[in-house]
Amino acid sequence: MVNPEPVRVIAVTGGKGGVGKTNISVNLGVAMAEMGRRVMLLDADLGLANIDVMLGLHPEFDLSHVMRGERRLEEILVTGPHGMKVVPGASGVQKMAELSTAQHVGLINAFSELANDVDVLLIDTAAGISDQVVSFSRAAQEVVVVVCDEPASITDAYAIIKLLNREHGVSRFRVLANMVRTVQEGRDLYNKMCRVTDRYLDAMLSYMGSIPYDEQLRKAVKAQRPVVDGFPRSKAAQAFKNLAKKADTWPLPTGVSGDLQFFVERLIQFSSQYGESAR
């Protein structure tokens, strides 16, 4: 491999459905692709995938074909805005929502075989706290927890943080406030989360930022376009572009953790080339 640098792997989760995880994953990915990063977006809602619909794409194959051994992962990739590669999940295939832990591991390991050069892998997880959400979140370096200003969202965001922290040893989370009316509202949501986690969990939260409520975003969804493309001057688009710049500065992994990881072959190669002293 010519470029052994680790892939930046970011899981976008939140527990509750309807908080905007998919919109955030899509627009953050497009914004990073606009910056020249080679972005891959994994639709990890394996049974109810919808990223292809949001982007107006029409994939011939999806992850169900990979899991049945009919296609290789590389063969199902479709190209989205600014060259972003999309790994389409399956929609309406119940067996995909019921994969075993071993099947999740096999799917995650399959990414090491991709020949495409990738700088960033974004994972749009499903709603809830299922095994697939846990598997994909654990295998990422960064877990972005999306929260909005309603009690169920806050409760469910805490639930996924608690599960990943207590049961699986994930200790760092980035909180992203969505659909906020003011900048302060986003900061207040983050502070609410911190008050609970600081009291009951051994977890470190950091504030990623916020996405404002924006009618232009709704229009973009109806037009099946990312808001950063369809309405680039909108408040939401500007927020996504700022978040993309921030995410691009996050430190890259410098070694193999011993846990399940995406693109582990790239990490092993990087570690052996540059030494564990980089840790």
PASEBA-1860 file (N, C-alpha, C; in nm, 3 decimals):
! residues 279
1> MVNPEPVR> 0.085/-0.119/0.000/0.000/0.000/0.000/0.088/0.124/0.000 ~ 0.060/0.214/-0.091/0.144/0.333/-0.106/0.127/0.425/0.013 ~ 0.004/0.442/0.058/-0.023/0.535/0.167/-0.063/0.456/0.291 ~ 0.030/0.436/0.387/-0.001/0.354/0.503/-0.067/0.430/0.617 ~ -0.091/0.557/0.601/-0.145/0.634/0.712/-0.279/0.578/0.758 ~ -0.306/0.581/0.888/-0.433/0.528/0.938/-0.553/0.604/0.881 ~ -0.665/0.537/0.875/-0.790/0.599/0.832/-0.858/0.658/0.955 ~ -0.906/0.780/0.942/-0.983/0.843/1.050/-1.124/0.782/1.048
9> VIAVTGGK> -1.162/0.710/1.153/-1.291/0.640/1.156/-1.382/0.705/1.261 ~ -1.496/0.756/1.215/-1.587/0.830/1.301/-1.726/0.766/1.296 ~ -1.774/0.720/1.411/-1.909/0.664/1.421/-2.004/0.773/1.470 ~ -2.116/0.787/1.401/-2.218/0.885/1.440/-2.336/0.808/1.498 ~ -2.365/0.831/1.625/-2.470/0.756/1.693/-2.551/0.852/1.780 ~ -2.643/0.796/1.861/-2.723/0.885/1.944/-2.831/0.814/2.022 ~ -2.854/0.687/1.992/-2.959/0.615/2.064/-3.095/0.634/1.998 ~ -3.155/0.747/2.019/-3.291/0.773/1.971/-3.294/0.795/1.820
17> GGVGKTNI> -3.398/0.745/1.755/-3.419/0.775/1.614/-3.475/0.916/1.598 ~ -3.452/0.976/1.483/-3.509/1.107/1.455/-3.429/1.226/1.502 ~ -3.306/1.203/1.552/-3.225/1.315/1.600/-3.136/1.373/1.490 ~ -3.138/1.309/1.372/-3.063/1.366/1.259/-2.928/1.303/1.233 ~ -2.906/1.179/1.279/-2.775/1.115/1.262/-2.738/1.103/1.114 ~ -2.833/1.059/1.032/-2.802/1.036/0.891/-2.771/1.167/0.819 ~ -2.851/1.271/0.846/-2.825/1.402/0.788/-2.686/1.452/0.825 ~ -2.650/1.431/0.950/-2.518/1.476/0.997/-2.407/1.396/0.930
25> SVNLGVAM> -2.425/1.264/0.921/-2.324/1.179/0.857/-2.303/1.219/0.712 ~ -2.414/1.238/0.639/-2.407/1.272/0.497/-2.340/1.408/0.477 ~ -2.385/1.508/0.549/-2.333/1.643/0.526/-2.191/1.661/0.578 ~ -2.159/1.595/0.688/-2.020/1.600/0.737/-1.928/1.533/0.636 ~ -1.974/1.421/0.580/-1.894/1.352/0.480/-1.871/1.435/0.355 ~ -1.977/1.497/0.305/-1.965/1.580/0.185/-1.876/1.701/0.212 ~ -1.891/1.761/0.330/-1.808/1.877/0.364/-1.660/1.838/0.371 ~ -1.630/1.720/0.423/-1.490/1.675/0.429/-1.439/1.639/0.289
33> AEMGRRVM> -1.526/1.584/0.205/-1.488/1.554/0.067/-1.459/1.684/-0.010 ~ -1.536/1.788/0.018/-1.512/1.920/-0.043/-1.374/1.972/-0.008 ~ -1.325/1.935/0.110/-1.193/1.978/0.155/-1.081/1.898/0.089 ~ -1.118/1.801/0.008/-1.016/1.720/-0.060/-0.986/1.589/0.008 ~ -1.060/1.557/0.115/-1.037/1.430/0.182/-1.108/1.318/0.106 ~ -1.047/1.200/0.107/-1.108/1.084/0.042/-1.200/1.018/0.146 ~ -1.328/1.040/0.129/-1.427/1.004/0.231/-1.507/0.882/0.186 ~ -1.529/0.791/0.281/-1.619/0.678/0.260/-1.727/0.684/0.368
41> LLDADLGL> -1.852/0.667/0.327/-1.965/0.674/0.419/-2.033/0.538/0.423 ~ -2.035/0.477/0.539/-2.096/0.345/0.558/-2.236/0.362/0.616 ~ -2.336/0.313/0.542/-2.472/0.312/0.594/-2.486/0.188/0.681 ~ -2.467/0.206/0.811/-2.464/0.094/0.904/-2.598/0.067/0.970 ~ -2.704/0.129/0.919/-2.839/0.087/0.958/-2.874/-0.029/0.865 ~ -2.827/-0.148/0.901/-2.820/-0.258/0.806/-2.955/-0.306/0.755 ~ -3.061/-0.288/0.832/-3.192/-0.335/0.788/-3.281/-0.226/0.730 ~ -3.253/-0.100/0.768/-3.337/0.012/0.723/-3.249/0.123/0.667
49> ANIDVMLG> -3.165/0.088/0.574/-3.070/0.184/0.517/-3.143/0.291/0.436 ~ -3.089/0.415/0.440/-3.156/0.521/0.362/-3.063/0.630/0.311 ~ -2.932/0.611/0.324/-2.840/0.712/0.273/-2.851/0.726/0.123 ~ -2.868/0.613/0.054/-2.882/0.620/-0.092/-3.003/0.704/-0.133 ~ -3.112/0.693/-0.056/-3.232/0.773/-0.085/-3.205/0.921/-0.061 ~ -3.136/0.951/0.049/-3.108/1.091/0.081/-3.021/1.158/-0.025 ~ -2.936/1.079/-0.091/-2.846/1.135/-0.192/-2.895/1.113/-0.335 ~ -3.013/1.053/-0.348/-3.065/1.029/-0.482/-2.983/0.928/-0.560
57> LHPEFDLS> -2.921/0.834/-0.490/-2.839/0.731/-0.555/-2.922/0.604/-0.578 ~ -2.878/0.524/-0.674/-2.952/0.401/-0.706/-2.854/0.284/-0.717 ~ -2.806/0.236/-0.601/-2.708/0.127/-0.604/-2.769/-0.003/-0.656 ~ -2.691/-0.074/-0.736/-2.737/-0.203/-0.788/-2.722/-0.312/-0.683 ~ -2.617/-0.298/-0.601/-2.590/-0.397/-0.498/-2.573/-0.326/-0.363 ~ -2.586/-0.403/-0.254/-2.568/-0.346/-0.120/-2.502/-0.449/-0.029 ~ -2.497/-0.418/0.099/-2.425/-0.506/0.192/-2.486/-0.645/0.204 ~ -2.615/-0.658/0.174/-2.675/-0.792/0.180/-2.610/-0.884/0.078
65> HVMRGERR> -2.570/-0.830/-0.038/-2.502/-0.910/-0.140/-2.362/-0.952/-0.092 ~ -2.299/-0.864/-0.015/-2.167/-0.896/0.040/-2.180/-1.007/0.144 ~ -2.279/-0.995/0.232/-2.295/-1.094/0.338/-2.336/-1.231/0.282 ~ -2.399/-1.233/0.165/-2.436/-1.360/0.102/-2.322/-1.415/0.015 ~ -2.212/-1.342/0.007/-2.098/-1.386/-0.071/-2.113/-1.367/-0.220 ~ -2.211/-1.285/-0.261/-2.235/-1.263/-0.403/-2.149/-1.151/-0.461 ~ -2.106/-1.059/-0.378/-2.025/-0.947/-0.422/-1.919/-0.916/-0.317 ~ -1.806/-0.862/-0.362/-1.705/-0.813/-0.269/-1.743/-0.671/-0.228
73> LEEILVTG> -1.692/-0.628/-0.114/-1.725/-0.496/-0.063/-1.693/-0.387/-0.165 ~ -1.580/-0.402/-0.231/-1.537/-0.301/-0.328/-1.636/-0.288/-0.445 ~ -1.707/-0.396/-0.474/-1.796/-0.398/-0.590/-1.929/-0.327/-0.565 ~ -1.964/-0.301/-0.441/-2.094/-0.239/-0.413/-2.084/-0.088/-0.391 ~ -1.962/-0.034/-0.388/-1.944/0.109/-0.363/-2.010/0.193/-0.473 ~ -2.077/0.300/-0.432/-2.131/0.397/-0.527/-2.072/0.534/-0.495 ~ -2.067/0.620/-0.594/-2.004/0.751/-0.578/-2.108/0.858/-0.555 ~ -2.088/0.935/-0.449/-2.177/1.046/-0.416/-2.113/1.179/-0.449
81> PHGMKVVP> -2.165/1.288/-0.392/-2.113/1.422/-0.421/-1.965/1.435/-0.387 ~ -1.893/1.507/-0.472/-1.751/1.537/-0.453/-1.665/1.411/-0.441 ~ -1.711/1.304/-0.505/-1.633/1.181/-0.506/-1.645/1.096/-0.381 ~ -1.731/1.135/-0.287/-1.748/1.056/-0.166/-1.801/0.916/-0.202 ~ -1.737/0.814/-0.147/-1.779/0.676/-0.170/-1.882/0.636/-0.064 ~ -1.989/0.573/-0.110/-2.095/0.529/-0.020/-2.103/0.378/-0.020 ~ -2.106/0.320/0.101/-2.127/0.176/0.117/-2.275/0.158/0.151 ~ -2.358/0.119/0.054/-2.502/0.113/0.080/-2.540/-0.005/0.166
89> GASGVQKM> -2.620/0.023/0.267/-2.676/-0.085/0.348/-2.797/-0.142/0.278 ~ -2.861/-0.240/0.339/-2.981/-0.302/0.282/-3.105/-0.242/0.348 ~ -3.213/-0.230/0.271/-3.337/-0.177/0.325/-3.446/-0.283/0.313 ~ -3.510/-0.312/0.425/-3.618/-0.410/0.424/-3.572/-0.553/0.420 ~ -3.445/-0.578/0.459/-3.392/-0.715/0.464/-3.372/-0.750/0.611 ~ -3.467/-0.826/0.668/-3.466/-0.851/0.812/-3.340/-0.921/0.859 ~ -3.288/-1.013/0.778/-3.168/-1.087/0.820/-3.050/-0.994/0.842 ~ -3.045/-0.882/0.768/-2.934/-0.788/0.785/-2.941/-0.718/0.920
97> AELSTAQH> -3.060/-0.703/0.974/-3.075/-0.640/1.105/-3.049/-0.737/1.218 ~ -3.030/-0.867/1.183/-3.014/-0.970/1.285/-2.880/-1.043/1.273 ~ -2.779/-0.974/1.220/-2.648/-1.037/1.205/-2.589/-1.069/1.341 ~ -2.513/-1.177/1.347/-2.447/-1.216/1.470/-2.324/-1.128/1.495 ~ -2.271/-1.135/1.616/-2.150/-1.059/1.647/-2.035/-1.101/1.556 ~ -2.025/-1.231/1.527/-1.919/-1.280/1.438/-1.934/-1.223/1.298 ~ -2.057/-1.206/1.251/-2.080/-1.148/1.119/-2.044/-1.001/1.117 ~ -2.071/-0.930/1.226/-2.029/-0.789/1.236/-1.877/-0.779/1.230
105> VGLINAFS> -1.810/-0.869/1.301/-1.664/-0.869/1.300/-1.612/-0.894/1.159 ~ -1.672/-0.991/1.090/-1.630/-1.021/0.954/-1.649/-0.903/0.861 ~ -1.760/-0.832/0.877/-1.786/-0.715/0.793/-1.685/-0.604/0.820 ~ -1.655/-0.579/0.947/-1.558/-0.477/0.983/-1.420/-0.512/0.928 ~ -1.382/-0.639/0.940/-1.252/-0.682/0.888/-1.244/-0.672/0.737 ~ -1.358/-0.684/0.670/-1.359/-0.678/0.523/-1.311/-0.543/0.471 ~ -1.322/-0.439/0.552/-1.279/-0.307/0.507/-1.128/-0.300/0.487 ~ -1.054/-0.387/0.555/-0.909/-0.389/0.538/-0.868/-0.433/0.398
113> ELANDVDV> -0.960/-0.500/0.328/-0.930/-0.551/0.194/-0.957/-0.449/0.084 ~ -1.017/-0.335/0.120/-1.051/-0.236/0.018/-0.925/-0.179/-0.046 ~ -0.923/-0.176/-0.178/-0.807/-0.121/-0.249/-0.815/0.031/-0.259 ~ -0.937/0.084/-0.247/-0.954/0.229/-0.260/-0.879/0.302/-0.150 ~ -0.814/0.411/-0.185/-0.752/0.495/-0.084/-0.860/0.572/-0.009 ~ -0.853/0.567/0.122/-0.952/0.631/0.207/-0.881/0.710/0.316 ~ -0.924/0.833/0.337/-0.872/0.913/0.448/-0.966/0.908/0.568 ~ -1.097/0.907/0.540/-1.198/0.916/0.645/-1.308/0.814/0.619
121> LLIDTAAG> -1.343/0.736/0.720/-1.461/0.651/0.714/-1.562/0.705/0.815 ~ -1.680/0.742/0.766/-1.790/0.786/0.852/-1.892/0.673/0.859 ~ -1.937/0.643/0.980/-2.032/0.534/1.000/-2.162/0.591/1.054 ~ -2.268/0.579/0.975/-2.400/0.622/1.018/-2.468/0.502/1.084 ~ -2.469/0.498/1.217/-2.523/0.382/1.289/-2.676/0.387/1.292 ~ -2.733/0.272/1.325/-2.878/0.263/1.340/-2.921/0.329/1.471 ~ -3.051/0.348/1.486/-3.105/0.396/1.614/-3.101/0.282/1.715 ~ -3.105/0.318/1.843/-3.109/0.218/1.948/-2.972/0.177/1.997
129> ISDQVVSF> -2.969/0.067/2.073/-2.844/0.019/2.133/-2.824/-0.128/2.100 ~ -2.850/-0.162/1.975/-2.838/-0.301/1.930/-2.691/-0.343/1.923 ~ -2.670/-0.474/1.899/-2.534/-0.526/1.886/-2.460/-0.460/1.770 ~ -2.531/-0.432/1.660/-2.463/-0.372/1.545/-2.417/-0.231/1.576 ~ -2.496/-0.155/1.651/-2.455/-0.020/1.691/-2.330/-0.027/1.779 ~ -2.331/-0.119/1.874/-2.217/-0.136/1.964/-2.092/-0.179/1.887 ~ -2.107/-0.277/1.797/-1.992/-0.328/1.722/-1.926/-0.219/1.639 ~ -2.007/-0.143/1.565/-1.951/-0.039/1.478/-1.894/0.077/1.559
137> SRAAQEVV> -1.956/0.110/1.670/-1.905/0.220/1.753/-1.773/0.182/1.819 ~ -1.763/0.059/1.867/-1.639/0.013/1.930/-1.523/0.010/1.832 ~ -1.553/-0.017/1.706/-1.447/-0.032/1.605/-1.402/0.101/1.547 ~ -1.466/0.210/1.589/-1.427/0.344/1.543/-1.331/0.407/1.643 ~ -1.257/0.510/1.597/-1.169/0.583/1.690/-1.243/0.697/1.759 ~ -1.343/0.750/1.690/-1.420/0.861/1.744/-1.568/0.824/1.744 ~ -1.635/0.850/1.857/-1.779/0.827/1.865/-1.846/0.962/1.886 ~ -1.922/1.004/1.785/-1.997/1.130/1.792/-2.139/1.098/1.835
145> VVVCDEPA> -2.181/1.153/1.947/-2.315/1.129/2.000/-2.402/1.250/1.969 ~ -2.505/1.227/1.888/-2.594/1.337/1.847/-2.708/1.349/1.948 ~ -2.734/1.470/1.990/-2.841/1.494/2.088/-2.918/1.619/2.048 ~ -3.048/1.619/2.073/-3.129/1.739/2.051/-3.208/1.770/2.177 ~ -3.273/1.884/2.179/-3.333/1.935/2.302/-3.470/1.875/2.329 ~ -3.469/1.748/2.365/-3.591/1.682/2.412/-3.549/1.572/2.508 ~ -3.631/1.547/2.611/-3.591/1.452/2.716/-3.553/1.314/2.665 ~ -3.629/1.260/2.568/-3.600/1.125/2.517/-3.464/1.119/2.450
153> SITDAYAI> -3.426/1.225/2.380/-3.296/1.228/2.314/-3.184/1.227/2.417 ~ -3.197/1.307/2.519/-3.093/1.314/2.623/-3.082/1.180/2.696 ~ -3.197/1.121/2.729/-3.198/0.991/2.799/-3.133/0.883/2.714 ~ -3.168/0.878/2.585/-3.115/0.774/2.498/-2.967/0.796/2.467 ~ -2.925/0.922/2.454/-2.783/0.950/2.432/-2.702/0.904/2.552 ~ -2.753/0.928/2.672/-2.685/0.881/2.792/-2.679/0.728/2.794 ~ -2.788/0.663/2.749/-2.793/0.517/2.751/-2.685/0.455/2.662 ~ -2.664/0.511/2.543/-2.562/0.453/2.454/-2.422/0.481/2.507
161> IKLLNREH> -2.401/0.600/2.568/-2.272/0.630/2.630/-2.245/0.535/2.746 ~ -2.347/0.514/2.829/-2.333/0.425/2.944/-2.299/0.283/2.900 ~ -2.369/0.232/2.798/-2.344/0.097/2.751/-2.203/0.082/2.695 ~ -2.163/0.175/2.610/-2.030/0.167/2.549/-1.919/0.184/2.653 ~ -1.946/0.266/2.753/-1.845/0.292/2.856/-1.833/0.177/2.955 ~ -1.945/0.136/3.013/-1.939/0.035/3.120/-1.916/-0.106/3.068 ~ -1.977/-0.139/2.955/-1.969/-0.276/2.905/-1.855/-0.299/2.807 ~ -1.808/-0.192/2.742/-1.712/-0.211/2.634/-1.589/-0.120/2.643
169> GVSRFRVL> -1.576/-0.045/2.752/-1.454/0.029/2.778/-1.429/0.151/2.691 ~ -1.531/0.199/2.620/-1.514/0.322/2.542/-1.518/0.440/2.639 ~ -1.415/0.524/2.634/-1.404/0.627/2.738/-1.418/0.769/2.686 ~ -1.407/0.787/2.551/-1.413/0.923/2.497/-1.530/0.936/2.400 ~ -1.604/1.042/2.415/-1.719/1.069/2.329/-1.721/1.218/2.292 ~ -1.767/1.246/2.173/-1.784/1.384/2.129/-1.934/1.411/2.113 ~ -1.982/1.516/2.176/-2.125/1.547/2.175/-2.154/1.654/2.069 ~ -2.252/1.624/1.984/-2.294/1.718/1.880/-2.441/1.751/1.900
177> ANMVRTVQ> -2.471/1.876/1.926/-2.610/1.921/1.945/-2.672/1.955/1.810 ~ -2.788/1.899/1.783/-2.853/1.919/1.653/-2.984/1.995/1.668 ~ -3.019/2.069/1.563/-3.146/2.143/1.553/-3.162/2.242/1.668 ~ -3.054/2.313/1.700/-3.061/2.409/1.810/-3.111/2.544/1.759 ~ -3.176/2.617/1.846/-3.227/2.750/1.810/-3.123/2.858/1.833 ~ -3.033/2.833/1.928/-2.925/2.928/1.956/-2.797/2.851/1.985 ~ -2.685/2.919/1.974/-2.556/2.858/2.007/-2.554/2.814/2.153 ~ -2.612/2.895/2.241/-2.613/2.864/2.384/-2.694/2.739/2.413
185> EGRDLYNK> -2.800/2.717/2.336/-2.881/2.597/2.356/-2.797/2.471/2.337 ~ -2.711/2.474/2.237/-2.623/2.360/2.213/-2.527/2.337/2.328 ~ -2.470/2.445/2.375/-2.378/2.435/2.489/-2.450/2.386/2.614 ~ -2.574/2.428/2.634/-2.652/2.384/2.750/-2.681/2.235/2.744 ~ -2.710/2.185/2.623/-2.734/2.041/2.607/-2.609/1.961/2.645 ~ -2.495/2.008/2.600/-2.369/1.942/2.633/-2.347/1.943/2.784 ~ -2.373/2.055/2.848/-2.354/2.065/2.993/-2.447/1.969/3.068 ~ -2.570/1.952/3.018/-2.663/1.856/3.080/-2.605/1.715/3.074
193> MCRVTDRY> -2.551/1.680/2.958/-2.493/1.548/2.942/-2.375/1.529/3.036 ~ -2.292/1.631/3.047/-2.173/1.622/3.133/-2.210/1.605/3.280 ~ -2.313/1.673/3.324/-2.352/1.663/3.466/-2.388/1.519/3.502 ~ -2.454/1.449/3.410/-2.494/1.311/3.437/-2.375/1.216/3.424 ~ -2.299/1.229/3.315/-2.187/1.136/3.294/-2.077/1.156/3.398 ~ -2.051/1.280/3.436/-1.948/1.305/3.537/-1.984/1.240/3.670 ~ -2.112/1.230/3.697/-2.157/1.175/3.825/-2.156/1.023/3.828 ~ -2.191/0.961/3.714/-2.213/0.817/3.715/-2.117/0.733/3.631
201> LDAMLSYM> -2.043/0.797/3.540/-1.959/0.721/3.448/-1.815/0.768/3.451 ~ -1.727/0.677/3.412/-1.586/0.713/3.396/-1.560/0.741/3.248 ~ -1.625/0.846/3.199/-1.619/0.879/3.056/-1.585/1.027/3.039 ~ -1.514/1.057/2.931/-1.478/1.195/2.903/-1.557/1.243/2.782 ~ -1.636/1.349/2.801/-1.712/1.408/2.692/-1.645/1.536/2.647 ~ -1.646/1.561/2.517/-1.600/1.689/2.465/-1.706/1.743/2.370 ~ -1.714/1.873/2.361/-1.819/1.937/2.283/-1.772/1.958/2.139 ~ -1.837/1.891/2.046/-1.801/1.904/1.906/-1.856/2.032/1.846
209> GSIPYDEQ> -1.976/2.071/1.889/-2.040/2.192/1.835/-2.188/2.168/1.815 ~ -2.251/2.251/1.733/-2.395/2.240/1.712/-2.433/2.269/1.567 ~ -2.550/2.216/1.529/-2.609/2.243/1.399/-2.739/2.319/1.423 ~ -2.757/2.437/1.364/-2.878/2.513/1.390/-2.999/2.455/1.318 ~ -3.116/2.478/1.375/-3.240/2.445/1.304/-3.246/2.534/1.181 ~ -3.273/2.474/1.066/-3.265/2.550/0.941/-3.364/2.491/0.840 ~ -3.457/2.573/0.794/-3.555/2.527/0.695/-3.487/2.485/0.564 ~ -3.373/2.544/0.535/-3.301/2.508/0.413/-3.258/2.361/0.416
217> LRKAVKAQ> -3.234/2.311/0.536/-3.197/2.170/0.551/-3.314/2.081/0.512 ~ -3.433/2.118/0.552/-3.552/2.042/0.516/-3.573/2.042/0.365 ~ -3.551/2.157/0.304/-3.565/2.166/0.159/-3.463/2.077/0.088 ~ -3.343/2.074/0.143/-3.238/1.991/0.083/-3.274/1.843/0.092 ~ -3.331/1.801/0.204/-3.371/1.661/0.222/-3.477/1.624/0.118 ~ -3.576/1.711/0.098/-3.680/1.684/-0.001/-3.623/1.676/-0.142 ~ -3.518/1.754/-0.167/-3.456/1.755/-0.300/-3.352/1.644/-0.316 ~ -3.335/1.563/-0.210/-3.236/1.454/-0.208/-3.096/1.505/-0.237
225> RPVVDGFP> -3.062/1.615/-0.170/-2.929/1.672/-0.183/-2.875/1.708/-0.045 ~ -2.744/1.699/-0.024/-2.688/1.748/0.102/-2.704/1.900/0.108 ~ -2.730/1.952/0.225/-2.750/2.097/0.236/-2.622/2.173/0.204 ~ -2.506/2.112/0.227/-2.380/2.181/0.196/-2.362/2.201/0.047 ~ -2.433/2.121/-0.033/-2.432/2.136/-0.178/-2.549/2.219/-0.227 ~ -2.669/2.184/-0.177/-2.789/2.249/-0.227/-2.804/2.392/-0.181 ~ -2.765/2.420/-0.057/-2.777/2.556/-0.001/-2.648/2.590/0.073 ~ -2.539/2.608/0.000/-2.407/2.621/0.063/-2.391/2.744/0.153
233> RSKAAQAF> -2.477/2.844/0.137/-2.466/2.964/0.220/-2.559/2.960/0.341 ~ -2.634/2.854/0.354/-2.727/2.844/0.467/-2.652/2.828/0.599 ~ -2.721/2.856/0.708/-2.660/2.844/0.840/-2.616/2.700/0.869 ~ -2.701/2.604/0.829/-2.667/2.464/0.854/-2.543/2.424/0.774 ~ -2.537/2.466/0.647/-2.421/2.431/0.563/-2.293/2.488/0.621 ~ -2.298/2.610/0.666/-2.179/2.671/0.725/-2.136/2.598/0.852 ~ -2.235/2.554/0.930/-2.203/2.479/1.052/-2.136/2.347/1.019 ~ -2.187/2.278/0.918/-2.126/2.150/0.878/-1.983/2.169/0.828
241> KNLAKKAD> -1.961/2.275/0.754/-1.827/2.301/0.703/-1.730/2.331/0.817 ~ -1.778/2.404/0.917/-1.694/2.432/1.034/-1.664/2.305/1.112 ~ -1.764/2.218/1.125/-1.744/2.092/1.197/-1.647/2.001/1.121 ~ -1.655/2.003/0.988/-1.563/1.922/0.908/-1.419/1.966/0.929 ~ -1.397/2.097/0.934/-1.262/2.148/0.960/-1.214/2.106/1.098 ~ -1.304/2.108/1.195/-1.267/2.069/1.331/-1.233/1.921/1.336 ~ -1.317/1.836/1.274/-1.293/1.692/1.276/-1.163/1.656/1.205 ~ -1.126/1.737/1.107/-1.003/1.711/1.032/-0.878/1.732/1.116
249> TWPLPTGV> -0.891/1.800/1.228/-0.776/1.825/1.316/-0.767/1.723/1.430 ~ -0.867/1.636/1.442/-0.861/1.537/1.549/-0.740/1.445/1.528 ~ -0.676/1.403/1.634/-0.556/1.319/1.618/-0.590/1.185/1.555 ~ -0.501/1.138/1.469/-0.517/1.007/1.408/-0.466/0.899/1.503 ~ -0.518/0.776/1.494/-0.463/0.668/1.576/-0.321/0.637/1.533 ~ -0.240/0.597/1.626/-0.099/0.571/1.594/-0.057/0.428/1.624 ~ -0.152/0.344/1.656/-0.118/0.205/1.682/-0.243/0.119/1.695 ~ -0.223/-0.011/1.705/-0.333/-0.106/1.716/-0.372/-0.119/1.863
257> SGDLQFFV> -0.500/-0.109/1.892/-0.546/-0.108/2.030/-0.561/-0.248/2.089 ~ -0.572/-0.349/2.003/-0.598/-0.484/2.051/-0.745/-0.517/2.048 ~ -0.830/-0.416/2.028/-0.974/-0.436/2.015/-1.008/-0.442/1.867 ~ -1.133/-0.468/1.837/-1.180/-0.470/1.699/-1.170/-0.329/1.640 ~ -1.111/-0.317/1.520/-1.094/-0.186/1.457/-1.114/-0.195/1.307 ~ -1.170/-0.090/1.249/-1.176/-0.078/1.104/-1.036/-0.053/1.049 ~ -1.010/-0.103/0.929/-0.884/-0.081/0.858/-0.764/-0.117/0.945 ~ -0.776/-0.230/1.014/-0.670/-0.268/1.109/-0.539/-0.298/1.035
265> ERLIQFSS> -0.546/-0.347/0.910/-0.423/-0.374/0.836/-0.344/-0.246/0.813 ~ -0.416/-0.137/0.788/-0.348/-0.007/0.768/-0.282/0.037/0.898 ~ -0.348/0.013/1.011/-0.291/0.049/1.140/-0.166/-0.034/1.171 ~ -0.173/-0.163/1.138/-0.058/-0.250/1.163/0.061/-0.205/1.079 ~ 0.035/-0.173/0.953/0.143/-0.130/0.864/0.203/0.001/0.912 ~ 0.116/0.093/0.956/0.164/0.222/1.005/0.249/0.203/1.130 ~ 0.202/0.115/1.221/0.275/0.091/1.346/0.413/0.031/1.319 ~ 0.417/-0.065/1.226/0.545/-0.131/1.199/0.641/-0.038/1.126
273> QYGESAR> 0.588/0.053/1.045/0.674/0.144/0.969/0.729/0.256/1.055 ~ 0.644/0.308/1.145/0.685/0.424/1.224/0.713/0.392/1.371 ~ 0.684/0.268/1.410/0.720/0.227/1.545/0.615/0.262/1.648 ~ 0.610/0.181/1.751/0.512/0.205/1.858/0.546/0.330/1.939 ~ 0.661/0.388/1.916/0.697/0.510/1.990/0.605/0.625/1.953 ~ 0.533/0.611/1.842/0.440/0.716/1.801/0.318/0.721/1.890 ~ 0.298/0.619/1.969/0.179/0.614/2.056/0.183/0.727/2.158
END
